Amino acid sequence: MASAGSMAAAPFWRAAGMTYITYSNICASLVRSCLKEPYRAESASREKVHFSVSKWAGGKPEKPNFVPE
């Protein structure tokens, strides 16, 4: 059974056409922007994302390309 608190929050982000992940990212961004130094710089370093992209040819992945932020 869902709690009343979780049911009340759902309509806001769902009514705006957002997924929960999008809503959560916006909230996290707002919290980070409200932080004072040195906490703001520390949280900004955690925000960075690193990933690689591999193209497939002949059913096998080619050398991955690392994509910086």
PDB file with SEQRES, HELIX, SHEET and CRYST1 records, atoms N, CA, C and O in Angstrom:
SEQRES   1 A   69  MET ALA SER ALA GLY SER MET ALA ALA ALA PRO PHE TRP          
SEQRES   2 A   69  ARG ALA ALA GLY MET THR TYR ILE THR TYR SER ASN ILE          
SEQRES   3 A   69  CYS ALA SER LEU VAL ARG SER CYS LEU LYS GLU PRO TYR          
SEQRES   4 A   69  ARG ALA GLU SER ALA SER ARG GLU LYS VAL HIS PHE SER          
SEQRES   5 A   69  VAL SER LYS TRP ALA GLY GLY LYS PRO GLU LYS PRO ASN          
SEQRES   6 A   69  PHE VAL PRO GLU                                              
HELIX    1 AA1 ALA A    4  ALA A   15  1                                  12    
HELIX    2 AA2 TYR A   20  CYS A   34  1                                  15    
HELIX    3 AA3 TYR A   39  GLU A   47  1                                   9    
SHEET    1 AA1 2 PHE A  51  VAL A  53  0                                        
SHEET    2 AA1 2 ASN A  65  VAL A  67 -1                                        
CRYST1    1.000    1.000    1.000  90.00  90.00  90.00 P 1           1          
ATOM      1  N   MET A   1       0.842  -1.185   0.000  1.00  0.00           N  
ATOM      2  CA  MET A   1       0.000   0.000   0.000  1.00  0.00           C  
ATOM      3  C   MET A   1       0.884   1.244   0.000  1.00  0.00           C  
ATOM      4  O   MET A   1       1.824   1.337   0.789  1.00  0.00           O  
ATOM      5  N   ALA A   2       0.593   2.182  -0.864  1.00  0.00           N  
ATOM      6  CA  ALA A   2       1.384   3.408  -0.972  1.00  0.00           C  
ATOM      7  C   ALA A   2       0.974   4.381   0.118  1.00  0.00           C  
ATOM      8  O   ALA A   2      -0.190   4.432   0.515  1.00  0.00           O  
ATOM      9  N   SER A   3       1.931   5.144   0.594  1.00  0.00           N  
ATOM     10  CA  SER A   3       1.628   6.134   1.620  1.00  0.00           C  
ATOM     11  C   SER A   3       0.959   7.353   0.978  1.00  0.00           C  
ATOM     12  O   SER A   3       1.068   7.571  -0.229  1.00  0.00           O  
ATOM     13  N   ALA A   4       0.286   8.119   1.779  1.00  0.00           N  
ATOM     14  CA  ALA A   4      -0.412   9.300   1.272  1.00  0.00           C  
ATOM     15  C   ALA A   4       0.573  10.334   0.738  1.00  0.00           C  
ATOM     16  O   ALA A   4       0.260  11.049  -0.214  1.00  0.00           O  
ATOM     17  N   GLY A   5       1.759  10.423   1.338  1.00  0.00           N  
ATOM     18  CA  GLY A   5       2.763  11.396   0.892  1.00  0.00           C  
ATOM     19  C   GLY A   5       3.246  11.120  -0.512  1.00  0.00           C  
ATOM     20  O   GLY A   5       3.406  12.050  -1.303  1.00  0.00           O  
ATOM     21  N   SER A   6       3.484   9.859  -0.840  1.00  0.00           N  
ATOM     22  CA  SER A   6       3.974   9.534  -2.176  1.00  0.00           C  
ATOM     23  C   SER A   6       2.889   9.721  -3.226  1.00  0.00           C  
ATOM     24  O   SER A   6       3.190  10.066  -4.369  1.00  0.00           O  
ATOM     25  N   MET A   7       1.657   9.503  -2.864  1.00  0.00           N  
ATOM     26  CA  MET A   7       0.554   9.689  -3.808  1.00  0.00           C  
ATOM     27  C   MET A   7       0.345  11.179  -4.093  1.00  0.00           C  
ATOM     28  O   MET A   7      -0.024  11.541  -5.210  1.00  0.00           O  
ATOM     29  N   ALA A   8       0.572  12.040  -3.112  1.00  0.00           N  
ATOM     30  CA  ALA A   8       0.350  13.470  -3.295  1.00  0.00           C  
ATOM     31  C   ALA A   8       1.413  14.089  -4.200  1.00  0.00           C  
ATOM     32  O   ALA A   8       1.116  15.036  -4.929  1.00  0.00           O  
ATOM     33  N   ALA A   9       2.632  13.582  -4.170  1.00  0.00           N  
ATOM     34  CA  ALA A   9       3.711  14.159  -4.965  1.00  0.00           C  
ATOM     35  C   ALA A   9       3.630  13.742  -6.427  1.00  0.00           C  
ATOM     36  O   ALA A   9       4.075  14.484  -7.303  1.00  0.00           O  
ATOM     37  N   ALA A  10       3.084  12.595  -6.701  1.00  0.00           N  
ATOM     38  CA  ALA A  10       3.058  12.064  -8.062  1.00  0.00           C  
ATOM     39  C   ALA A  10       2.355  12.983  -9.061  1.00  0.00           C  
ATOM     40  O   ALA A  10       2.875  13.162 -10.162  1.00  0.00           O  
ATOM     41  N   PRO A  11       1.219  13.564  -8.745  1.00  0.00           N  
ATOM     42  CA  PRO A  11       0.540  14.375  -9.754  1.00  0.00           C  
ATOM     43  C   PRO A  11       1.336  15.575 -10.254  1.00  0.00           C  
ATOM     44  O   PRO A  11       1.159  15.975 -11.405  1.00  0.00           O  
ATOM     45  N   PHE A  12       2.202  16.162  -9.440  1.00  0.00           N  
ATOM     46  CA  PHE A  12       2.927  17.354  -9.858  1.00  0.00           C  
ATOM     47  C   PHE A  12       3.845  17.068 -11.033  1.00  0.00           C  
ATOM     48  O   PHE A  12       3.749  17.732 -12.065  1.00  0.00           O  
ATOM     49  N   TRP A  13       4.729  16.097 -10.896  1.00  0.00           N  
ATOM     50  CA  TRP A  13       5.660  15.816 -11.982  1.00  0.00           C  
ATOM     51  C   TRP A  13       4.980  15.079 -13.118  1.00  0.00           C  
ATOM     52  O   TRP A  13       5.343  15.271 -14.278  1.00  0.00           O  
ATOM     53  N   ARG A  14       4.014  14.250 -12.815  1.00  0.00           N  
ATOM     54  CA  ARG A  14       3.311  13.511 -13.867  1.00  0.00           C  
ATOM     55  C   ARG A  14       2.429  14.460 -14.676  1.00  0.00           C  
ATOM     56  O   ARG A  14       2.349  14.338 -15.898  1.00  0.00           O  
ATOM     57  N   ALA A  15       1.771  15.400 -14.008  1.00  0.00           N  
ATOM     58  CA  ALA A  15       0.913  16.364 -14.702  1.00  0.00           C  
ATOM     59  C   ALA A  15       1.728  17.291 -15.594  1.00  0.00           C  
ATOM     60  O   ALA A  15       1.221  17.792 -16.598  1.00  0.00           O  
ATOM     61  N   ALA A  16       2.989  17.520 -15.233  1.00  0.00           N  
ATOM     62  CA  ALA A  16       3.863  18.365 -16.045  1.00  0.00           C  
ATOM     63  C   ALA A  16       4.456  17.598 -17.221  1.00  0.00           C  
ATOM     64  O   ALA A  16       5.197  18.165 -18.024  1.00  0.00           O  
ATOM     65  N   GLY A  17       4.131  16.312 -17.324  1.00  0.00           N  
ATOM     66  CA  GLY A  17       4.628  15.509 -18.437  1.00  0.00           C  
ATOM     67  C   GLY A  17       6.055  15.033 -18.247  1.00  0.00           C  
ATOM     68  O   GLY A  17       6.743  14.728 -19.221  1.00  0.00           O  
ATOM     69  N   MET A  18       6.510  14.965 -16.993  1.00  0.00           N  
ATOM     70  CA  MET A  18       7.878  14.535 -16.704  1.00  0.00           C  
ATOM     71  C   MET A  18       7.896  13.107 -16.196  1.00  0.00           C  
ATOM     72  O   MET A  18       6.907  12.595 -15.670  1.00  0.00           O  
ATOM     73  N   THR A  19       9.047  12.480 -16.368  1.00  0.00           N  
ATOM     74  CA  THR A  19       9.270  11.199 -15.708  1.00  0.00           C  
ATOM     75  C   THR A  19       9.817  11.502 -14.321  1.00  0.00           C  
ATOM     76  O   THR A  19      10.209  12.632 -14.030  1.00  0.00           O  
ATOM     77  N   TYR A  20       9.840  10.491 -13.476  1.00  0.00           N  
ATOM     78  CA  TYR A  20      10.372  10.701 -12.134  1.00  0.00           C  
ATOM     79  C   TYR A  20      11.858  11.038 -12.184  1.00  0.00           C  
ATOM     80  O   TYR A  20      12.339  11.834 -11.378  1.00  0.00           O  
ATOM     81  N   ILE A  21      12.587  10.445 -13.120  1.00  0.00           N  
ATOM     82  CA  ILE A  21      14.020  10.719 -13.244  1.00  0.00           C  
ATOM     83  C   ILE A  21      14.253  12.194 -13.585  1.00  0.00           C  
ATOM     84  O   ILE A  21      15.144  12.825 -13.018  1.00  0.00           O  
ATOM     85  N   THR A  22      13.463  12.742 -14.502  1.00  0.00           N  
ATOM     86  CA  THR A  22      13.589  14.156 -14.864  1.00  0.00           C  
ATOM     87  C   THR A  22      13.285  15.047 -13.662  1.00  0.00           C  
ATOM     88  O   THR A  22      14.010  16.002 -13.387  1.00  0.00           O  
ATOM     89  N   TYR A  23      12.214  14.726 -12.958  1.00  0.00           N  
ATOM     90  CA  TYR A  23      11.831  15.475 -11.759  1.00  0.00           C  
ATOM     91  C   TYR A  23      12.943  15.417 -10.718  1.00  0.00           C  
ATOM     92  O   TYR A  23      13.284  16.432 -10.112  1.00  0.00           O  
ATOM     93  N   SER A  24      13.500  14.244 -10.512  1.00  0.00           N  
ATOM     94  CA  SER A  24      14.570  14.051  -9.545  1.00  0.00           C  
ATOM     95  C   SER A  24      15.826  14.837  -9.938  1.00  0.00           C  
ATOM     96  O   SER A  24      16.484  15.423  -9.078  1.00  0.00           O  
ATOM     97  N   ASN A  25      16.156  14.851 -11.226  1.00  0.00           N  
ATOM     98  CA  ASN A  25      17.322  15.608 -11.699  1.00  0.00           C  
ATOM     99  C   ASN A  25      17.139  17.109 -11.496  1.00  0.00           C  
ATOM    100  O   ASN A  25      18.088  17.802 -11.131  1.00  0.00           O  
ATOM    101  N   ILE A  26      15.944  17.611 -11.727  1.00  0.00           N  
ATOM    102  CA  ILE A  26      15.663  19.035 -11.514  1.00  0.00           C  
ATOM    103  C   ILE A  26      15.802  19.382 -10.037  1.00  0.00           C  
ATOM    104  O   ILE A  26      16.394  20.404  -9.688  1.00  0.00           O  
ATOM    105  N   CYS A  27      15.258  18.534  -9.172  1.00  0.00           N  
ATOM    106  CA  CYS A  27      15.361  18.777  -7.731  1.00  0.00           C  
ATOM    107  C   CYS A  27      16.810  18.754  -7.269  1.00  0.00           C  
ATOM    108  O   CYS A  27      17.225  19.604  -6.481  1.00  0.00           O  
ATOM    109  N   ALA A  28      17.578  17.790  -7.752  1.00  0.00           N  
ATOM    110  CA  ALA A  28      18.992  17.695  -7.375  1.00  0.00           C  
ATOM    111  C   ALA A  28      19.763  18.921  -7.851  1.00  0.00           C  
ATOM    112  O   ALA A  28      20.631  19.427  -7.140  1.00  0.00           O  
ATOM    113  N   SER A  29      19.448  19.395  -9.047  1.00  0.00           N  
ATOM    114  CA  SER A  29      20.114  20.581  -9.581  1.00  0.00           C  
ATOM    115  C   SER A  29      19.800  21.814  -8.731  1.00  0.00           C  
ATOM    116  O   SER A  29      20.683  22.632  -8.473  1.00  0.00           O  
ATOM    117  N   LEU A  30      18.556  21.947  -8.302  1.00  0.00           N  
ATOM    118  CA  LEU A  30      18.176  23.079  -7.453  1.00  0.00           C  
ATOM    119  C   LEU A  30      18.887  23.031  -6.107  1.00  0.00           C  
ATOM    120  O   LEU A  30      19.341  24.059  -5.603  1.00  0.00           O  
ATOM    121  N   VAL A  31      18.984  21.846  -5.528  1.00  0.00           N  
ATOM    122  CA  VAL A  31      19.682  21.711  -4.250  1.00  0.00           C  
ATOM    123  C   VAL A  31      21.150  22.075  -4.414  1.00  0.00           C  
ATOM    124  O   VAL A  31      21.713  22.784  -3.580  1.00  0.00           O  
ATOM    125  N   ARG A  32      21.779  21.589  -5.494  1.00  0.00           N  
ATOM    126  CA  ARG A  32      23.194  21.897  -5.733  1.00  0.00           C  
ATOM    127  C   ARG A  32      23.418  23.395  -5.912  1.00  0.00           C  
ATOM    128  O   ARG A  32      24.427  23.931  -5.454  1.00  0.00           O  
ATOM    129  N   SER A  33      22.482  24.073  -6.578  1.00  0.00           N  
ATOM    130  CA  SER A  33      22.652  25.511  -6.810  1.00  0.00           C  
ATOM    131  C   SER A  33      22.483  26.324  -5.525  1.00  0.00           C  
ATOM    132  O   SER A  33      22.943  27.464  -5.456  1.00  0.00           O  
ATOM    133  N   CYS A  34      21.838  25.761  -4.516  1.00  0.00           N  
ATOM    134  CA  CYS A  34      21.637  26.459  -3.242  1.00  0.00           C  
ATOM    135  C   CYS A  34      22.787  26.261  -2.259  1.00  0.00           C  
ATOM    136  O   CYS A  34      22.849  26.943  -1.237  1.00  0.00           O  
ATOM    137  N   LEU A  35      23.690  25.343  -2.556  1.00  0.00           N  
ATOM    138  CA  LEU A  35      24.795  25.062  -1.644  1.00  0.00           C  
ATOM    139  C   LEU A  35      25.813  26.195  -1.637  1.00  0.00           C  
ATOM    140  O   LEU A  35      25.995  26.889  -2.637  1.00  0.00           O  
ATOM    141  N   LYS A  36      26.465  26.370  -0.507  1.00  0.00           N  
ATOM    142  CA  LYS A  36      27.554  27.342  -0.384  1.00  0.00           C  
ATOM    143  C   LYS A  36      28.867  26.616  -0.623  1.00  0.00           C  
ATOM    144  O   LYS A  36      28.951  25.394  -0.502  1.00  0.00           O  
ATOM    145  N   GLU A  37      29.898  27.397  -0.968  1.00  0.00           N  
ATOM    146  CA  GLU A  37      31.234  26.822  -1.136  1.00  0.00           C  
ATOM    147  C   GLU A  37      31.731  26.343   0.215  1.00  0.00           C  
ATOM    148  O   GLU A  37      31.387  26.975   1.214  1.00  0.00           O  
ATOM    149  N   PRO A  38      32.485  25.314   0.325  1.00  0.00           N  
ATOM    150  CA  PRO A  38      33.082  24.443  -0.686  1.00  0.00           C  
ATOM    151  C   PRO A  38      32.172  23.295  -1.102  1.00  0.00           C  
ATOM    152  O   PRO A  38      32.556  22.477  -1.938  1.00  0.00           O  
ATOM    153  N   TYR A  39      30.972  23.222  -0.531  1.00  0.00           N  
ATOM    154  CA  TYR A  39      30.075  22.104  -0.819  1.00  0.00           C  
ATOM    155  C   TYR A  39      29.573  22.129  -2.260  1.00  0.00           C  
ATOM    156  O   TYR A  39      29.340  21.079  -2.858  1.00  0.00           O  
ATOM    157  N   ARG A  40      29.407  23.328  -2.816  1.00  0.00           N  
ATOM    158  CA  ARG A  40      28.937  23.443  -4.199  1.00  0.00           C  
ATOM    159  C   ARG A  40      29.948  22.839  -5.169  1.00  0.00           C  
ATOM    160  O   ARG A  40      29.571  22.089  -6.070  1.00  0.00           O  
ATOM    161  N   ALA A  41      31.221  23.159  -4.992  1.00  0.00           N  
ATOM    162  CA  ALA A  41      32.265  22.617  -5.873  1.00  0.00           C  
ATOM    163  C   ALA A  41      32.364  21.101  -5.736  1.00  0.00           C  
ATOM    164  O   ALA A  41      32.569  20.391  -6.720  1.00  0.00           O  
ATOM    165  N   GLU A  42      32.217  20.617  -4.513  1.00  0.00           N  
ATOM    166  CA  GLU A  42      32.280  19.171  -4.279  1.00  0.00           C  
ATOM    167  C   GLU A  42      31.114  18.455  -4.955  1.00  0.00           C  
ATOM    168  O   GLU A  42      31.298  17.387  -5.538  1.00  0.00           O  
ATOM    169  N   SER A  43      29.928  19.029  -4.881  1.00  0.00           N  
ATOM    170  CA  SER A  43      28.770  18.394  -5.512  1.00  0.00           C  
ATOM    171  C   SER A  43      28.846  18.492  -7.034  1.00  0.00           C  
ATOM    172  O   SER A  43      28.357  17.604  -7.733  1.00  0.00           O  
ATOM    173  N   ALA A  44      29.451  19.554  -7.553  1.00  0.00           N  
ATOM    174  CA  ALA A  44      29.592  19.703  -9.007  1.00  0.00           C  
ATOM    175  C   ALA A  44      30.517  18.637  -9.575  1.00  0.00           C  
ATOM    176  O   ALA A  44      30.319  18.172 -10.697  1.00  0.00           O  
ATOM    177  N   SER A  45      31.528  18.249  -8.802  1.00  0.00           N  
ATOM    178  CA  SER A  45      32.440  17.214  -9.292  1.00  0.00           C  
ATOM    179  C   SER A  45      31.737  15.862  -9.385  1.00  0.00           C  
ATOM    180  O   SER A  45      32.117  15.034 -10.213  1.00  0.00           O  
ATOM    181  N   ARG A  46      30.737  15.623  -8.567  1.00  0.00           N  
ATOM    182  CA  ARG A  46      29.978  14.367  -8.618  1.00  0.00           C  
ATOM    183  C   ARG A  46      28.978  14.341  -9.763  1.00  0.00           C  
ATOM    184  O   ARG A  46      28.493  13.275 -10.143  1.00  0.00           O  
ATOM    185  N   GLU A  47      28.672  15.492 -10.304  1.00  0.00           N  
ATOM    186  CA  GLU A  47      27.659  15.609 -11.348  1.00  0.00           C  
ATOM    187  C   GLU A  47      28.169  15.163 -12.719  1.00  0.00           C  
ATOM    188  O   GLU A  47      27.369  14.852 -13.601  1.00  0.00           O  
ATOM    189  N   LYS A  48      29.476  15.129 -12.905  1.00  0.00           N  
ATOM    190  CA  LYS A  48      30.053  14.798 -14.208  1.00  0.00           C  
ATOM    191  C   LYS A  48      29.735  13.358 -14.600  1.00  0.00           C  
ATOM    192  O   LYS A  48      29.696  12.457 -13.763  1.00  0.00           O  
ATOM    193  N   VAL A  49      29.511  13.173 -15.896  1.00  0.00           N  
ATOM    194  CA  VAL A  49      29.170  11.855 -16.427  1.00  0.00           C  
ATOM    195  C   VAL A  49      30.190  11.490 -17.496  1.00  0.00           C  
ATOM    196  O   VAL A  49      30.534  12.312 -18.346  1.00  0.00           O  
ATOM    197  N   HIS A  50      30.667  10.265 -17.446  1.00  0.00           N  
ATOM    198  CA  HIS A  50      31.616   9.767 -18.436  1.00  0.00           C  
ATOM    199  C   HIS A  50      31.021   8.518 -19.069  1.00  0.00           C  
ATOM    200  O   HIS A  50      30.526   7.637 -18.365  1.00  0.00           O  
ATOM    201  N   PHE A  51      31.067   8.439 -20.389  1.00  0.00           N  
ATOM    202  CA  PHE A  51      30.572   7.248 -21.070  1.00  0.00           C  
ATOM    203  C   PHE A  51      31.321   7.074 -22.378  1.00  0.00           C  
ATOM    204  O   PHE A  51      32.002   7.988 -22.843  1.00  0.00           O  
ATOM    205  N   SER A  52      31.189   5.901 -22.962  1.00  0.00           N  
ATOM    206  CA  SER A  52      31.840   5.630 -24.243  1.00  0.00           C  
ATOM    207  C   SER A  52      30.798   5.156 -25.242  1.00  0.00           C  
ATOM    208  O   SER A  52      29.774   4.583 -24.870  1.00  0.00           O  
ATOM    209  N   VAL A  53      31.076   5.404 -26.514  1.00  0.00           N  
ATOM    210  CA  VAL A  53      30.182   5.017 -27.600  1.00  0.00           C  
ATOM    211  C   VAL A  53      30.938   4.064 -28.509  1.00  0.00           C  
ATOM    212  O   VAL A  53      32.049   4.359 -28.950  1.00  0.00           O  
ATOM    213  N   SER A  54      30.331   2.920 -28.785  1.00  0.00           N  
ATOM    214  CA  SER A  54      30.944   1.940 -29.687  1.00  0.00           C  
ATOM    215  C   SER A  54      30.027   1.711 -30.874  1.00  0.00           C  
ATOM    216  O   SER A  54      28.841   1.429 -30.702  1.00  0.00           O  
ATOM    217  N   LYS A  55      30.568   1.831 -32.069  1.00  0.00           N  
ATOM    218  CA  LYS A  55      29.806   1.505 -33.270  1.00  0.00           C  
ATOM    219  C   LYS A  55      29.986   0.017 -33.538  1.00  0.00           C  
ATOM    220  O   LYS A  55      31.039  -0.556 -33.258  1.00  0.00           O  
ATOM    221  N   TRP A  56      28.968  -0.583 -34.071  1.00  0.00           N  
ATOM    222  CA  TRP A  56      29.004  -2.009 -34.366  1.00  0.00           C  
ATOM    223  C   TRP A  56      29.100  -2.199 -35.872  1.00  0.00           C  
ATOM    224  O   TRP A  56      28.391  -1.542 -36.634  1.00  0.00           O  
ATOM    225  N   ALA A  57      29.978  -3.097 -36.298  1.00  0.00           N  
ATOM    226  CA  ALA A  57      30.133  -3.431 -37.716  1.00  0.00           C  
ATOM    227  C   ALA A  57      30.378  -4.931 -37.820  1.00  0.00           C  
ATOM    228  O   ALA A  57      31.257  -5.474 -37.152  1.00  0.00           O  
ATOM    229  N   GLY A  58      29.606  -5.581 -38.649  1.00  0.00           N  
ATOM    230  CA  GLY A  58      29.766  -7.017 -38.833  1.00  0.00           C  
ATOM    231  C   GLY A  58      29.446  -7.822 -37.588  1.00  0.00           C  
ATOM    232  O   GLY A  58      29.997  -8.906 -37.397  1.00  0.00           O  
ATOM    233  N   GLY A  59      28.566  -7.312 -36.739  1.00  0.00           N  
ATOM    234  CA  GLY A  59      28.177  -8.026 -35.531  1.00  0.00           C  
ATOM    235  C   GLY A  59      29.171  -7.908 -34.391  1.00  0.00           C  
ATOM    236  O   GLY A  59      29.024  -8.587 -33.374  1.00  0.00           O  
ATOM    237  N   LYS A  60      30.189  -7.054 -34.540  1.00  0.00           N  
ATOM    238  CA  LYS A  60      31.193  -6.889 -33.487  1.00  0.00           C  
ATOM    239  C   LYS A  60      31.400  -5.402 -33.209  1.00  0.00           C  
ATOM    240  O   LYS A  60      31.340  -4.578 -34.121  1.00  0.00           O  
ATOM    241  N   PRO A  61      31.643  -5.067 -31.945  1.00  0.00           N  
ATOM    242  CA  PRO A  61      31.885  -3.648 -31.630  1.00  0.00           C  
ATOM    243  C   PRO A  61      33.263  -3.208 -32.093  1.00  0.00           C  
ATOM    244  O   PRO A  61      34.241  -3.946 -31.971  1.00  0.00           O  
ATOM    245  N   GLU A  62      33.326  -1.988 -32.628  1.00  0.00           N  
ATOM    246  CA  GLU A  62      34.608  -1.393 -33.000  1.00  0.00           C  
ATOM    247  C   GLU A  62      35.207  -0.728 -31.765  1.00  0.00           C  
ATOM    248  O   GLU A  62      34.625  -0.792 -30.683  1.00  0.00           O  
ATOM    249  N   LYS A  63      36.350  -0.099 -31.919  1.00  0.00           N  
ATOM    250  CA  LYS A  63      37.022   0.555 -30.800  1.00  0.00           C  
ATOM    251  C   LYS A  63      36.110   1.640 -30.210  1.00  0.00           C  
ATOM    252  O   LYS A  63      35.572   2.464 -30.950  1.00  0.00           O  
ATOM    253  N   PRO A  64      35.934   1.642 -28.882  1.00  0.00           N  
ATOM    254  CA  PRO A  64      35.046   2.647 -28.276  1.00  0.00           C  
ATOM    255  C   PRO A  64      35.651   4.046 -28.309  1.00  0.00           C  
ATOM    256  O   PRO A  64      36.864   4.225 -28.197  1.00  0.00           O  
ATOM    257  N   ASN A  65      34.778   5.024 -28.463  1.00  0.00           N  
ATOM    258  CA  ASN A  65      35.163   6.436 -28.402  1.00  0.00           C  
ATOM    259  C   ASN A  65      34.673   6.984 -27.070  1.00  0.00           C  
ATOM    260  O   ASN A  65      33.480   6.914 -26.774  1.00  0.00           O  
ATOM    261  N   PHE A  66      35.573   7.527 -26.267  1.00  0.00           N  
ATOM    262  CA  PHE A  66      35.175   8.101 -24.994  1.00  0.00           C  
ATOM    263  C   PHE A  66      34.668   9.510 -25.230  1.00  0.00           C  
ATOM    264  O   PHE A  66      35.333  10.326 -25.868  1.00  0.00           O  
ATOM    265  N   VAL A  67      33.490   9.784 -24.711  1.00  0.00           N  
ATOM    266  CA  VAL A  67      32.828  11.065 -24.931  1.00  0.00           C  
ATOM    267  C   VAL A  67      32.943  11.896 -23.659  1.00  0.00           C  
ATOM    268  O   VAL A  67      32.368  11.534 -22.632  1.00  0.00           O  
ATOM    269  N   PRO A  68      33.680  13.008 -23.713  1.00  0.00           N  
ATOM    270  CA  PRO A  68      33.750  13.872 -22.526  1.00  0.00           C  
ATOM    271  C   PRO A  68      32.444  14.630 -22.353  1.00  0.00           C  
ATOM    272  O   PRO A  68      31.621  14.696 -23.266  1.00  0.00           O  
ATOM    273  N   GLU A  69      32.274  15.179 -21.214  1.00  0.00           N  
ATOM    274  CA  GLU A  69      31.047  15.889 -20.889  1.00  0.00           C  
ATOM    275  C   GLU A  69      30.844  17.103 -21.728  1.00  0.00           C  
ATOM    276  O   GLU A  69      29.847  17.806 -21.566  1.00  0.00           O  
TER     277      GLU A  69                                                      
END                                                                             
